[in-house]
Amino acid sequence: MNQPLSFNRDLIEKYDRPGPRYTSYPTAPQFHKAFAVDDYQAAAKASNNDVTPKPLSVYIHIPFCKSLCYYCACNKIITHKTERAVEYLAYLKREITQQASLFDSSRRLTQLHLGGGTPTYFTSEQLADLMQTLRDTFNMDNSDAHEFSLEVDPRTVAPAQIHTLRELGFNRLSFGVQDFDEAVQAAVNRIQSEQQTRDLVMAARDAGFKSISVDLIYGLPLQTVASFDVTLAKIIELRPDRIAAYSYAHLPEQVKAQGLIRMEDMPPPERKLELLELTIQRLTEAGYVYIGMDHFALPEDELSRAQANGTLQRNFQGYSTHADCDLIGIGVSSIGKVGDSYSQNVKELSRYYARMDSDMLPVQRGYHLSEDDKLRRDVITDLMCHGRVDYSKFEQRYQIKFTEYFADALALLAEHESDGLVERHKDALVLLPQGHLLMRSVAMTFDAYLGEEQKGRFSRTV
């Protein structure tokens, strides 16, 4: 998959349709409430009985933010009442204890991710308390080979706190920047200085973090090619290990906060493509490797090395080198993957507290994968991580004839093939350079659930 990107605006416009990001397959719209707590407990028990039980991964959702970023579609609670964090932490600790009791103590917790909201809404002391609870209840991997990451809002922490995070065991940080341009920041109600980010990146390097990531968004109100070029230049100068450049999906009818953005400030569709082209050009010229799905990494980063050696994986947090774990979702709205099942906690804080007060796990819905689901998931994963699907691998694993089983999907790819996005060989399907930016469109042909009524639930693919 380590091929140069090819940016063809006509093709991107043609295939820029709503579609999933495939952090899971089947995707979240297929989750249902018939999957309940007992199903989750059964999945956990079955995972313990695997011949070789997988290591564990934990995702913890911290929903609180002190201010509203107008573009944000995450599950969040805007509040300055810091006592709410004290209450939430107490419930998180109870769920952590409940969850840990379901998994054999011999299973090592090798991956941890705190997302939000704003995880750094918690104070250093509260984060230390949370980490101690995890260490008391799980078999934590205390070597630095683990992947313990945290999303950081640069407006909420000082450089000294970055060193504290490293001492707590975190070795990866992701800084939310989005755009350095002051007019853009004002339009989305997220004012943060370039110096804040710069000071924190330097502190993270001084503290010995293994990986530093920066998040950007293109397609925000008032963005121009010239203004975003300045932001990209400043980010490249900082030289983070990873850069995620996300496409902004403006859906004010679904995300209430986005209705606060003035429509007259939104860039036209053609500018958004110009911003994408600029981002790809600037980052690849600066030496970053395109991993896929908006993600770039330095050649020496683990993601780049995993892509090169064929071990790249993908989970609910995106691309990873530790994705082959049983993922335990903790906190309001969090999603997990245990065995052949997905599960999601209740989304409302009051219901989360009520479940915990009743000594019930807060699982609200989920999904148990069929053999067909697992097959299609693996095909989509190989496309998005490795840029090719080798038929024999799936024929041996699933006892199928690939071209017969997926005859409908391969027929749908005829147009992609004629447009130069993919090549179909007798033994493999291969993404071409023009197809890497449109891999979601290619993956969609293997999705058994993606009817027209589903497509409206997803962002556009570019």
Secondary structure as GFF3:
##gff-version 3
##sequence-region A 1 462
A	DSSP	alpha_helix	9	15	.	.	.	ID=ss1
A	DSSP	three_ten_helix	28	30	.	.	.	ID=ss2
A	DSSP	alpha_helix	37	48	.	.	.	ID=ss3
A	DSSP	beta_strand	56	62	.	.	.	ID=ss4
A	DSSP	beta_strand	64	65	.	.	.	ID=ss5
A	DSSP	beta_strand	77	78	.	.	.	ID=ss6
A	DSSP	alpha_helix	83	100	.	.	.	ID=ss7
A	DSSP	beta_strand	108	116	.	.	.	ID=ss8
A	DSSP	three_ten_helix	119	121	.	.	.	ID=ss9
A	DSSP	alpha_helix	124	137	.	.	.	ID=ss10
A	DSSP	beta_strand	139	140	.	.	.	ID=ss11
A	DSSP	beta_strand	147	152	.	.	.	ID=ss12
A	DSSP	alpha_helix	159	167	.	.	.	ID=ss13
A	DSSP	beta_strand	172	178	.	.	.	ID=ss14
A	DSSP	alpha_helix	182	187	.	.	.	ID=ss15
A	DSSP	alpha_helix	194	207	.	.	.	ID=ss16
A	DSSP	beta_strand	211	218	.	.	.	ID=ss17
A	DSSP	alpha_helix	225	238	.	.	.	ID=ss18
A	DSSP	beta_strand	242	247	.	.	.	ID=ss19
A	DSSP	three_ten_helix	256	260	.	.	.	ID=ss20
A	DSSP	three_ten_helix	263	265	.	.	.	ID=ss21
A	DSSP	alpha_helix	269	285	.	.	.	ID=ss22
A	DSSP	beta_strand	289	292	.	.	.	ID=ss23
A	DSSP	beta_strand	295	297	.	.	.	ID=ss24
A	DSSP	alpha_helix	302	309	.	.	.	ID=ss25
A	DSSP	beta_strand	313	315	.	.	.	ID=ss26
A	DSSP	beta_strand	318	320	.	.	.	ID=ss27
A	DSSP	beta_strand	326	330	.	.	.	ID=ss28
A	DSSP	beta_strand	335	338	.	.	.	ID=ss29
A	DSSP	beta_strand	341	345	.	.	.	ID=ss30
A	DSSP	alpha_helix	349	357	.	.	.	ID=ss31
A	DSSP	beta_strand	363	368	.	.	.	ID=ss32
A	DSSP	alpha_helix	371	386	.	.	.	ID=ss33
A	DSSP	beta_strand	388	390	.	.	.	ID=ss34
A	DSSP	alpha_helix	391	398	.	.	.	ID=ss35
A	DSSP	alpha_helix	402	405	.	.	.	ID=ss36
A	DSSP	alpha_helix	407	412	.	.	.	ID=ss37
A	DSSP	alpha_helix	414	418	.	.	.	ID=ss38
A	DSSP	beta_strand	422	424	.	.	.	ID=ss39
A	DSSP	beta_strand	428	431	.	.	.	ID=ss40
A	DSSP	three_ten_helix	433	438	.	.	.	ID=ss41
A	DSSP	alpha_helix	439	444	.	.	.	ID=ss42
A	DSSP	alpha_helix	452	455	.	.	.	ID=ss43
###
